[in-house]
Amino acid sequence: MSSTATESAPESIAALSPLLLRERAGRVLMFLGTLEIVLFGLVTFAVTKAAAMSIDDLLVITGSNLTLDQLEAVHPHLRQFAIVLALSGIVPGAVFLICSAGLKRGLMLPAFVALILAATQLFALGGILLRQLLVAIAQGDPPAMTMNVLVLGTPMALLVFVIRVLLAATRK
């Protein structure tokens, strides 16, 4: 098969060897795992630091964005929130990195584990996005709708791409 500009993408993907497809899927998983660990790690670190600060210091940092009552209500739960962040981002990122290593060796089980994890994350983000959009529609806030689609839609698009790559790697 020649590699011309008129060649369609599905035909060119079908022509790739299964080992090459798994190698590519491994690189994509390595990128996703690293991205999740770095981003969720930074946010977890920031929330942990905020939990260690006094409410007065947090009031100075947040300025007029949060009131004293809001900070007093949220502050006791920041440590639990940091744990949830770590479990929902850092742990799946590490699993993606481990699956990446297995995929690069040509194993199929890591592809299925990564596929299930990516689909679960996509489903969870979709639910969060739907809820946020319904709240924004009820409040009549178009800028909030746009922000929610951008903030949650971008990782969802990345996860759809990852799922497509993993499906291509498991077909052969």
C-alpha positions, 0 to 999 in steps of 0.5 A: 500500500502506498502512502499517498495523500489520498489514502484514508486514515482508517486504511493507513491505520489498518495497514500498521502492524499490531506491535506498532499499534501497541507501541503507539498506544503505549506512548499515548498512555505514557503521555496521559499518565504523566499528564494526570500525575503532574496536574493532579499532583500539583493540585493535590499539593496546593490543596494540602498546603491550603489545608495546613494554612489558617483561615485568616491566611486563606482569606487574604489569599482568596481576597474577595472571592470567598467569604469568611463563612465559606472558608470556615465551612470548606477548611475542615474538608480540605484534607479529605478533598486532597485525598480524593484528588490523589485517588482520582488523578494520581493513582489512575495516572500511575496505572496508565504508566504501568499499562504503558510499559505492558503495552510496549512489550506487546501484552494485551491485558494492559490495553484492556485495563487502560481501556476500562479506566479511560472509559470510566474517567470519560463517563465520570467527566461526562456526568460532571459536565452534564450536571454543570451544564444543567446548573448553568442553563438553570441559572441562565449563565452562558459564560459558565456553560462555555467555561464548563465545556472548555474545562471538562470537554478538553480532557474528555476529547483526550480520553476519546482519543486514548480510547480510539488508540487503545481500540485500534491496538486491541483489534489485531 
